[in-house]
Amino acid sequence: GATGAKWIPLIKKQFQRLMMLKVEAYAVASSLMPCPFCGVPLTASVRGNGDKAPNPKASCKTDGCYGGRMPVLCLDIPEDVEAWNRRAGPAL
């Protein structure tokens, strides 16, 4: 019924995450802006057998950088990637 319908978008999102290809994950990783704290590009973690990349992620690996204490960025969630690449304008 209507109650079960609310789960469909969540299930679709999980299914998409399982289906990302390694080549796609690396392409997304290369499009990321660098860490806003140290300016170093994020390090991607893309694993899996064959051409599939379940749960690809990226994070800052710079020693001592605050960015390394932030949660990992899931490369297979477009909204998260968009949010990461969005930066505030210059301070007034």
VOVOMAR-901612 format. One line per field, with one value per residue (C-alpha): residue number from 1; x, y, z. Coordinates in Angstrom, 1 decimal. Layout:
% VOVOMAR-901612
resi = NUM, ... .
u = X, ... .
v = Y, ... .
w = Z, ... .
//
This chain:
% VOVOMAR-901612
resi = 1, 2, 3, 4, 5, 6, 7, 8, 9, 10, 11, 12, 13, 14, 15, 16, 17, 18, 19, 20, 21, 22, 23, 24, 25, 26, 27, 28, 29, 30, 31, 32, 33, 34, 35, 36, 37, 38, 39, 40, 41, 42, 43, 44, 45, 46, 47, 48, 49, 50, 51, 52, 53, 54, 55, 56, 57, 58, 59, 60, 61, 62, 63, 64, 65, 66, 67, 68, 69, 70, 71, 72, 73, 74, 75, 76, 77, 78, 79, 80, 81, 82, 83, 84, 85, 86, 87, 88, 89, 90, 91, 92 .
u = 0.0, 0.9, 3.1, 5.4, 5.7, 7.8, 10.6, 10.8, 13.1, 15.4, 15.6, 16.4, 19.1, 20.7, 20.5, 22.2, 25.0, 25.6, 25.8, 28.5, 31.4, 35.0, 35.6, 32.6, 33.9, 37.3, 35.7, 33.6, 36.7, 38.6, 35.8, 36.0, 37.2, 40.2, 39.9, 38.7, 41.0, 44.4, 43.8, 45.0, 42.9, 40.9, 42.1, 39.6, 38.9, 37.5, 37.3, 35.4, 35.8, 35.7, 34.3, 31.9, 32.7, 30.5, 30.5, 33.3, 34.4, 36.9, 38.4, 41.3, 44.4, 46.6, 48.3, 46.9, 44.2, 40.7, 39.3, 40.6, 38.2, 35.2, 33.0, 34.0, 32.4, 30.3, 31.1, 27.9, 25.6, 25.3, 23.7, 26.7, 29.2, 27.3, 27.3, 31.0, 31.8, 29.6, 31.7, 30.6, 31.4, 34.2, 33.8, 32.5 .
v = 0.0, 3.6, 2.9, 0.6, 3.2, 5.5, 2.8, 2.6, 5.7, 4.4, 0.9, 2.5, 4.6, 1.5, -0.4, 2.4, 2.4, -1.3, -0.8, 1.9, 0.8, 1.4, 3.6, 5.8, 6.0, 7.2, 9.7, 11.1, 11.1, 13.1, 15.7, 16.5, 19.8, 19.5, 19.5, 22.9, 22.8, 21.8, 22.2, 18.6, 16.4, 13.7, 10.1, 7.7, 4.2, 2.1, -1.6, -4.7, -7.6, -7.1, -3.8, -3.2, -0.7, -1.2, 1.7, 3.8, 6.7, 9.5, 11.3, 13.6, 11.7, 14.7, 14.2, 16.6, 18.0, 18.6, 17.2, 13.7, 13.8, 14.4, 11.5, 9.8, 11.1, 8.4, 8.7, 6.9, 9.4, 12.3, 14.6, 14.1, 14.8, 18.0, 19.2, 18.5, 20.5, 23.4, 26.1, 29.3, 32.6, 34.8, 36.3, 39.8 .
w = 0.0, 0.4, 3.4, 1.4, -1.4, 0.8, 0.8, -3.0, -3.5, -0.7, -2.3, -5.7, -4.2, -2.5, -5.8, -7.7, -5.2, -5.8, -9.5, -9.9, -12.1, -11.1, -14.2, -13.1, -9.5, -10.7, -13.0, -10.1, -7.8, -10.4, -10.5, -6.8, -5.5, -3.1, 0.7, 1.8, 4.8, 3.3, -0.5, -1.3, -3.6, -1.8, -1.9, -3.5, -2.2, -5.0, -4.4, -5.6, -8.0, -11.7, -13.0, -10.1, -7.3, -4.3, -1.9, -3.5, -1.3, -0.9, 2.0, 2.9, 3.9, 4.8, 8.2, 10.7, 8.5, 9.9, 6.6, 7.7, 10.7, 8.5, 7.3, 4.1, 0.9, -0.9, -4.6, -5.6, -4.0, -6.5, -3.9, -1.6, -4.5, -5.5, -1.9, -1.6, -4.8, -3.7, -2.0, -0.2, -1.9, -0.7, 2.8, 2.8 .
//
